[in-house]
Amino acid sequence: MEARFGSKLKILYIVDILRKFSDEEHPLNATEICEHLAKYDIRAERKAIYDDIENLIYYGYDIVKTRTPKAGFFMASRELEIPEIYLLTDAVQSADFITPKKTRELVGKLESMMSKQQAHERERSIYIGYSHKCDNEEIYINIDMLRQAIEEGKKISLKYRTRKIDDSRKISFKEKNFVLSPYALVWMDDHYYLVCNNEKYNNLMHLRIDRMKSVNLLNEKSRHFSEVSEYKERFDIADYASKTFNMFGGRLCEIELSCSFELLEQVIDRFGEKIHIIGVSDRRFSFRTKGLISEGLVGWIMQFGVDMEVTAPEELRSMIKSKIGLLQKAYEKN
């Protein structure tokens, strides 16, 4: 590097060096910073390092001078704090719709916001399981295309891939073509979904983004969501997700449930704290809310056994009775 450029860039390299190699447990003294600068062919004196760090502090960088565990400087604040990086890396690693390749890339970018020593400690404390990760590398391009279509109010076309078992008992894939009006992206139950309308029907449907191929933006205006949902001015993603169970579509209906007190936390986690309590006894409470009548709702309720009972509507009670009858028949077989 030419000397005239090196001297002008020196202060920027000092910021990089402090970010990469310093933290509260690993401060760098002026001599060590000079040694790092030498790797970039930049010569510097210790006194100049002190002046540069004072200028950086004056500019707003949170650089701390310390005497423990040794005399030196370290970068105290970063774009993301350590707990935030841990939280985000854990989310990336647990998300099934993110491929192994992209998981490594995203974790690497997040860890680059820590010092080398902090990143090394982080790597020692985590395990990434790839067995349930998807293998569709198109997913990131597709997410961007879907986001653009939602923002511009345009339809999309795509191929949707699902698994099947063929005559030789091998699992293979089948594809179906769709033309859709997209409304929202929802992350639920470790999967990323598109909430949309199939132009052939007058309802909402959910498709997993990791199963999509060849997503294309069409030069055709989307059908407005008010034609196929209860929302008129704005598609309320949070409200819709709270009423949807395991991303099963269905008819929106008011439901009443009677639950044991032990289920209060699960109920609030699912519906929020604004549930309408309509009755309380010594051991149970009853409440009213809205939800989509679907197999997903039936499955969610049945997991709690006798601790949760549907009191209305009768349609939902009948669905659960039918499911219980089928289960009983299945287990009564010899």
Rosetta blueprint (number, residue, H / E / L):
1 M L
2 E L
3 A H
4 R H
5 F H
6 G H
7 S H
8 K H
9 L H
10 K H
11 I H
12 L H
13 Y H
14 I H
15 V H
16 D H
17 I H
18 L H
19 R H
20 K H
21 F H
22 S L
23 D E
24 E L
25 E L
26 H E
27 P L
28 L E
29 N L
30 A H
31 T H
32 E H
33 I H
34 C H
35 E H
36 H H
37 L H
38 A H
39 K L
40 Y L
41 D L
42 I L
43 R L
44 A L
45 E L
46 R H
47 K H
48 A H
49 I H
50 Y H
51 D H
52 D H
53 I H
54 E H
55 N H
56 L H
57 I H
58 Y H
59 Y H
60 G L
61 Y L
62 D L
63 I E
64 V E
65 K E
66 T E
67 R L
68 T L
69 P L
70 K L
71 A L
72 G E
73 F E
74 F E
75 M E
76 A L
77 S L
78 R L
79 E L
80 L L
81 E L
82 I H
83 P H
84 E H
85 I H
86 Y H
87 L H
88 L H
89 T H
90 D H
91 A H
92 V H
93 Q H
94 S H
95 A L
96 D L
97 F L
98 I L
99 T L
100 P H
101 K H
102 K H
103 T H
104 R H
105 E H
106 L H
107 V H
108 G H
109 K H
110 L H
111 E H
112 S L
113 M L
114 M L
115 S L
116 K H
117 Q H
118 Q H
119 A H
120 H H
121 E H
122 R H
123 E H
124 R H
125 S L
126 I L
127 Y L
128 I L
129 G L
130 Y L
131 S L
132 H L
133 K L
134 C L
135 D L
136 N L
137 E L
138 E L
139 I H
140 Y H
141 I H
142 N H
143 I H
144 D H
145 M H
146 L H
147 R H
148 Q H
149 A H
150 I H
151 E H
152 E H
153 G L
154 K E
155 K E
156 I E
157 S E
158 L E
159 K E
160 Y E
161 R E
162 T E
163 R E
164 K E
165 I E
166 D L
167 D L
168 S L
169 R L
170 K L
171 I E
172 S E
173 F E
174 K E
175 E E
176 K E
177 N E
178 F E
179 V E
180 L E
181 S E
182 P E
183 Y E
184 A E
185 L E
186 V E
187 W E
188 M E
189 D L
190 D L
191 H E
192 Y E
193 Y E
194 L E
195 V E
196 C E
197 N E
198 N E
199 E L
200 K L
201 Y L
202 N L
203 N L
204 L L
205 M E
206 H E
207 L E
208 R E
209 I H
210 D H
211 R H
212 M E
213 K E
214 S E
215 V E
216 N E
217 L E
218 L E
219 N E
220 E E
221 K E
222 S L
223 R L
224 H L
225 F H
226 S H
227 E H
228 V L
229 S L
230 E L
231 Y L
232 K L
233 E L
234 R L
235 F L
236 D L
237 I H
238 A H
239 D H
240 Y H
241 A H
242 S H
243 K H
244 T L
245 F E
246 N L
247 M L
248 F E
249 G L
250 G L
251 R E
252 L E
253 C E
254 E E
255 I E
256 E E
257 L E
258 S E
259 C E
260 S E
261 F H
262 E H
263 L H
264 L H
265 E H
266 Q H
267 V H
268 I H
269 D H
270 R H
271 F H
272 G L
273 E L
274 K L
275 I L
276 H E
277 I E
278 I E
279 G E
280 V E
281 S L
282 D L
283 R L
284 R E
285 F E
286 S E
287 F E
288 R E
289 T E
290 K E
291 G E
292 L E
293 I E
294 S L
295 E H
296 G H
297 L H
298 V H
299 G H
300 W H
301 I H
302 M H
303 Q L
304 F L
305 G H
306 V H
307 D H
308 M E
309 E E
310 V E
311 T E
312 A E
313 P L
314 E H
315 E H
316 L H
317 R H
318 S H
319 M H
320 I H
321 K H
322 S H
323 K H
324 I H
325 G H
326 L H
327 L H
328 Q H
329 K H
330 A H
331 Y H
332 E H
333 K L
334 N L
